[in-house]
Amino acid sequence: MFERKKFDFYLFLPLVFLLIFSFGMIASVSPSFLTNQIIYVLTAVIFYFLFSLIDLEILFSVSPLIYFASLIFLILPFVFGTVTRGSVRWIPLGSFTLQPSEIIKPFLCIFSAWYWSRKNYSLKNLVYFSFFFTPVILIVFVQPDLGSALVIASIFIGGVLFSGMPAKNILSAVLILLLIMPLSWFTLKNYQKTRFLHFLNPASDPLGEGYNQIQATITVGSGKLFGWGLGKGTQSHLSFLQERHTDFIFSSMAEEFGFVGCLSLLFLYLFLFSRILKIARFANERKKFLLLIGLFISFSFQTVINVGMNIGLLPITGITLPLFSYGGSSLLASMIGLGLIQNISLQTKESKIASITHL
C-alpha cells in the first residue's frame, strides 16, 4: 500500500514565476521598494501554506463570524487610519500599512460559498445575501476605494450567478442592471466622474486628469515587440509614468519587455486561471466549488481591469495586478486565496497533479 502526499505544482509554479517576474520589475523601476516587497512575499508565503493546510470545514463552520470580523476590520481605517491622497483605506502598523478592503476579499469568498451551499436560489435568499454584501460594498466605496468595491461586487455577482439562479432571472437581472446603471453616476465622487470623462477623451486634460492614461498607453506602446530591456525604460525611469510599481506596473513591464513580455505574463495568468477552473471542475463538494469560483472571479476580474486600464481600454480605477504589483495587502489577500485553492486541490482525487509517493 502506498500513501500519497500531493502538492499541486501546476498551481504553485505560475505564482512563483509571477513573483520572480515582479521582483525583477520592482528592482528595475523602484529599487527602494524591493526590500519591503521581499518582506511582503515571505509573509504572504507563510499564509499561503497556512491556508493550504488548515481544515476548511473549520473555516466554513465559522463563516458568519468571518463575515462580521471582516465588517469590523473594514471599519477600523475610519478609527485608526489617516487620510492619504483623499482616502481612508489603510491602518498604520509602524512603517507598514494594512488595507482591509484588500485582505477581506478571500474571506468574503468563503462566506459567499458557505451561504449558497446551504441555500437554494430564491428571491428571499437573494435579498438576505444582498443584505450582507451591501454594507461591505458601501463602506469600501465611501473610503473611497472604487476598485476594491468593484472586485467585491464581482464576488457578490459570481455567488448569485452560481447559486442556481434560473437563466431567465439572470437575463432579467442584467436588463435591470443596465437600466439603473446610469443612476450610479450620481453616487460617484467628483474626481471619479472627472476620471471617467477624461477616460473618454484624455487629450482634453493631458497634464491633469488625462495624464496617467496618456502616459500609460505611451509607455505600453514604446516597448514595441521586444522592449527596451530591463532597467532601460525611459517613461518609468524618468518618472513620466506615475505609480509605475503599483497600478501601472504592467505598463512598466510592457516598456521593458515589449509585446513578447506582455504575452508571457498573460500566459502565466491564463495558466493559473485555467488550473483553478480545472480544480473547480473536480471539486467534490458544492461549497468548495463555490469557493473556487468566487476566488477565480475575484482574481480574473482584478487582472482584466488592471490590464485594461493600462492599455487604455478601461477607466483608471486604482486596481492592482495580483501577484505582480508592489504592495503587501493585495499580495497577502492573493496568497491566502491561492492557499485555499491549494487546500482544495490537495483533497481532489481526480486532479492529476505532481506528487511525492512513499511507502
N, C-alpha and C positions, 0 to 999 in steps of 0.2 A: 504493500500500500504506500502511496505517496501523499505527502501533504504539500499543498501548493500555496505559496505566498505570491500574490500577483501585484504588480505595480504597473500602472498604465503609463508607459514611457511615451506612447503616442500622444498623450495629453500633456505630459510633463516637458518633453523636449521642445515643442514650439514656444512654450512660455519662457524656457531657458534662453533660446535664441533671441526672442524678443527683448529680454532683459539685457543680454550681452550687446545687442544692437543699440539699445537705449543708452547703455553706459558709454558706448563709442560716440554717440551723438551729443550727449551731455558734456562729455570730456572735450568735445570739439567746440561747441557753441557757448557753453557756460561752465568752464572747468572749475570755477569756485564752488559750484553746487555738487560736484561729483562725490565728495566725502559724505555729505548729507544723504545723497541717493544710495550710496553703499550701505549706510546705516539703515535706511528705509527698507532696502531689499533684504538685508539679513533679518530684520524684524519680521517682515512680511513672510519670508520663507518659513520661519518658526510657526507662524499662524497657519500657513498652508498645510504643514504636516500635522499640526494640532487638529485642524478641522477635517483632515483626511482620515484621522484615526478615531475621532470622537463618535460616540454612539448616536446615530441620527435619531433614533427613537426618543432619546432624551430631549433633543432639540425640538422635535415635533410635539412632544408632550407638554413642553413649557412655551409653546408658540405664543399664547396670549400674553405671557409675561415678557417675552421677547418684544412683542409689539409695543406694550406700554413702556418698556425700558427704552426702546428706540424713540418713542414720542418724547419722553422726558429728556433724553440725550440731545434731541433736536432743539429743545428749548434752551439748553444751557448756554449757547452763544449769546443769547439776549441778556443773560445774567452775568456771565464771566468774560464774555468776549469783548473785543474792541472794534470800532468801526475801521475797516480797511478798504480804501477805494470805494467808499459809499456802501459797503456791505458788512453785515454782521454774520459771518459764516464760521469763524474759527474760534477755537478755545486755545489760549496760550498755555503751553507747557514748557516753561523755561525758554530755551532758544528755539523750540519747535512749536508747531501748532497742529491742532487736530480739527478736522472738518466733519462734523457729524452727518451732514447731508450726503457725504460720500460713503461713510462707513456703514450706515444703516441699510444700504441697498441690498446686500445679500441676505440680511435678516428679514427684510420685507418680502423677499422671495420665499423664505422659509414660511413666514406667516401666510402668504398667499397660497402656497402649496398645501399647508395644513388646513386652511379654511375650505378650499374647494375639494379636498379629498374627503371631507366629512359632509359636504353639501352637494345636492344636485342643483342644477341651474333652475332658478325661478326668479320672478321679479322681486319677491320678498328677499331672497338671499342676495340678489344683486344690490338691493338698497342697503342691506346690512353691510355688505362688503364695501360699498361706496362710503358708508358712514365711517369706516375705519381709515380709508385711504385719503379722504378729502382733507381732514385736518393736517395730515402729513404734507400733502402737496401744497396746501395754503401756507403753512409755516415756512417751508423751503422757498416758496415763491416770494414771500414778503421779506426774506433776509437781505436782499433778494438774490436768488440763485436760480435763474430760469433754466439753465442747462440741467441741473440736478432734478428740478421739478419735472422736466420733460422725461428724463430717464425713469423716475419713479412712476410717472403717468404711464409709461410704456409697460412697466411691470404690472400695473393695475389692469391695463387693457389686455395684456397677454394672459393674465389669470382668468379674466372674463371670457376671452375667446376660447380657451381650452377647458372651460368649466362644463361644457356640454351644451352651450348656447346654440339653439337652432339657427340654421343658415338664414332663415327669413328675419330672425331677430337681429342677426349680425348686420344684414343689409339695412334694416330699419335704423339701427344704431348709427351706422355710417352716414346715412342720409340726415339724421338729426344732428350729428356732429358737424356735418358740412354746413347745415343751416345756421347753427349757433356759433360757428367758428368766428364769423365777423364780429360778434359781440365781445369776443375775448380781447379785441383791440382796446376796448375801454378799460380793461384791467391792467394793461401794461404800464410800466413806469415810462416817463418821458424819454429817458435815454434808450429804453428798449424800442420805443416807437421810432425814434430817430435812427437807431441802428438798422431797423428793418427797412425804412425808407431809403437809407443810403446803400443798403444791400441791392435794392432795385436799380439805383443809379449812384454808385460810389464816386464817380467823377464829379458829382455835384458838390462834394466837400472833400477834395483829395488830401488836404492837410489836417482834416478833423475826423469826423465820424467814418469817412470812407477810407481813411489812411490804412488801417490794418488789413482790410480786404484787398486793397490795391497792392500793398506790399507783399501779401501772402501769395497772390497769384503771380506777381512778378518773380518772386523767389522760386516758386514751383517751376515756372517756365524757363527760368535761367539755367536750370540743371540740364535741360535738353535730354539726350539719350543716356549718357553715362555719368553726368555730373562733373563738378569741378574737382572732386576728390575730398577726402576727409580733412577738415580744417582749412579748406580753401574757399569756402562760400563767402562771397562779398556781402550779400544782403544781410545775412545773420551776423557775421563777424564785425561789420561796420555799424551794427545796431539799427539798420533801417527796419528790420523785422522785429517787432516787439513780441514779448512772451515767446521768444524763439525756442525755449527749452520746455515750455508747458503746452499751452493751447496750440501753438504753431510749430511744434517740433516736427510734424510731418512735412511742412514746407522747408524747414532746415534740412531735413533728410533728402528731400527731392532735389534741392540745390546741390548738395554734395555728392549724391549717388545717382541722380538722374532718374529717367523713366524706368530703367532696369532695377534700380534700387527700390522704387515705389512698387513695382510688380513683385519683387522679392518679399517686401514687407507685407503686402496684401496677401500673398500666398501663405505666409505664416499664419495670418489671421484666418484665412479660409480653411487651412488645415486644422487649426484649433477649433473653429466653429463646427466644422464637419464632424470632428471627433466627438464633440459634445452632443450633437444630434444622433450620432451612432449609439452612444451610451444611452441616450433617452429612448431610442428605438427598442432597446432590450431591457429597459427598466422593468423590474418585476413587481413594482407597486405603483399605484396611481399617484401617491403623494411624492414619490421620488421622481416620477415622470414630470409632474407639475413643477417641482423644484428645478429640475434640469431645464425645462422650457423657460421658466422665469429668468434663470441666470443667463441662458442663451440670448433671450430677447434683450436683457439689460446690456450685455457685452456687445452684441452686434449693433444695437441701436446707437450706443455711445460711439462705437467705431465709425459707423456710417456718417453720423452727424459731424464728428470731428474732421474726417477726411473731406466731407462735402463742403464744410466751411473753409477749409484750407485751399481748396481748388476753386472756390467762388461759386459753387452750386447751391449753397445753403447759407442763411444768415449766420453771423458770428454769435454764438450763444455761450461761450465760456466752458465748453465741454472738453475734458482732457482725453487723450488717446490711451486706452487701457494698456497697462504694462509697458508703455513707451514714454509717456510724458513724465517730466520731473514732478515729484510730489509724493508725500508719504501716505496721506489719507486715501487717495484714489488707488494707489498701489496695494495698500492693505486690504481695501474692500475687494479688489480684483483677486488677490491671492486667497482670501477667505472663501470667495465664491468658487474658485478653481479647486481649493481644498475639498469643498463639499462635493464637487463633481468627481474628484479622485476617490473620495469616500464611497460614492455610489458605484463607481466603476469597479472598485475592489470587491463589491458584493454582487456584481453582474456576471453570471455564469456564461452567458452567450457571448460576452465581449472577448474577442481573441486578442489578448494583449501580451506583451513581453512578460515573462515570468521567471522566477527563480524556483527551481524544484529541488527538493532534497528528501532523503529517506526519513 
